[in-house]
Amino acid sequence: MEVETLESPLVVRYERNDTLLHAQWQFLAQPHRAPSALQNLLDAAARPRVRACLLDLQYMPDLSSMGQPQTEYHLLVKLAALPLQHLALVFKADWQHEALLAATSCLAPAYEVQVFDDAAMALDWLRQTGEGYLGRGGGRTEQRRPLSN
């Protein structure tokens, strides 16, 4: 299920009874909307049923070169505090890997994190690691709300 508008740099989808969140930075998306879009992503990943998250940032520009030097770092620190079981990150640039290393040296997440070069491989890993779980929310249904900027 796609829950973002075209105005957002991120498109967020849910799979597997809302237990798997897949967020993808859109190619040529407007970087000035990054802080609010990334905060909305964190809010979505903190939903009670979400246990796994795929964050595909391969098309995200270097926000620090665009006047937002701490955006990626703060995202990674906040991701580490989420109650997930698995996080798959898709990066293509060295600066993204460096930001990840800087963030994890401060606060190690309590869940498994893997970094991939390819979103398909990351999604496959999450699907394999998530076999058989129902989610933190059990079987209850939840209202779906679109993320807004």
N, C-alpha and C positions, 0 to 999 in steps of 0.2 A: 504494500500500500504506500503510495507516494503522498507525503503530507506537507511538502513545501510548495511555495509559489515560485514562479519563474523569476521573481525579483530577488530571491535569496541566492547567495553563492552556493549554498549547500542544498542537496536534495536528500531527504531522509525517507527510508523505506523500512517497514517492519516485516519480518518473516517468522515462521514457526510459532504461531499463536502469540505474536508480539514479544517473543523472548530474544530475538535476534534483530538488532538495529544495524542498518547499513546506511552510512552517510557518505556522500560523494561530493567533493568540491567540483563545481561545474567549470568546464573549459572556458576561458576568457571571462569568467565572472568578475563582477566589480569588487575589488579588494576593500574598498572603503566600508562595505557592509560586513566585513569579517567579524568584528567584535560581537555584534548582536547575533549574527548567524551562529557563531561558535558557542555563545552562551545558550542559545536555543537548543543546540546540539547537546550540550551538557544537561540541560533540563530534560530532554527526551531520553538520554541515556540513564538518567536517574529514576526513570519510571519503575514502579515496583516489579513489573514482569520482565524487564530487560535483564538478561544474564550475559549476553555476548554483544560485542560491538565491533563493526568493521568501519574504520575511519579511513577513507580513501582521499588523501591529500596530494596526490601526484600532480594535480593541475593548480594547486594553490601557489600563488606567487610568493616570493620572499617578502613578507609583510614588514619586516624590519627595515628593508630598503625603501619602504613606502611610508615611513613615519609611524609604524606600529611595532616597535622593537620587542616588546614583551608579550605580544599576543600569542605566539606559538608556545612560548615557555609556560605562560599561565594556563593555557589550555591543557598542556601535558600534566602540570601539577594538579589541576582540578580533576582530570581524568583518573589520576592515581587514587583519588579519594572516593571514587564511585564504587558501589557494591556490585561489581561485575564478577564473572568467573573467567572470562576470556576477552581479550582485546587484540584485534588484528589491525595493524597500521600499515598503510600503503604509502610509501614515500618514493620520490624519484631523485631528490636533491640531497647533497651532502649536508647542507645547512639544517635540513629537517632532522637528519640523524644526530647531528651535534646538539640540537635543541632537546631531543629525546634523552641523550646521555646526560646533559646538564640537569634536566628535570628529575630523572630517576636517581641521580646522586643525592638529591635532597629528600625525596620521599618515594620509597619503593612501593608499588601497588601490591595489594594482597591477592592479586589474581595473575593469571598467566598472560604475558604480552609477547606477541610475535610481530616482527617487521617483515614486510613483503615488498617485492618490486612490482607485483601484479595483483590486481583486485580479484581475479578469478581464483588464483591460488589461495588468497586470504579467505575468501568466502568458502572455498572447499574445506580449508582447515577448520573454520568455525562450525560448519555443518557437521564435520566428523567429530569434533570435540563435544558438540552439543547433542549428540544422539541420545534420545531417551529422557531428556529432562522436560518438565512442564513449565518451569518458570517459578520465580519466587512467589507469584501471586496465586499459585495453584490453578484451579479451574475457573475462578471467577471471571466474569466479563468486565471489561473496562470501557468507558467512553473514550472515543478517539477524538482528540482535538488537534487541529492544524497548528503547526508552529508558526509564529508570526514574528515579524521584524519590527 
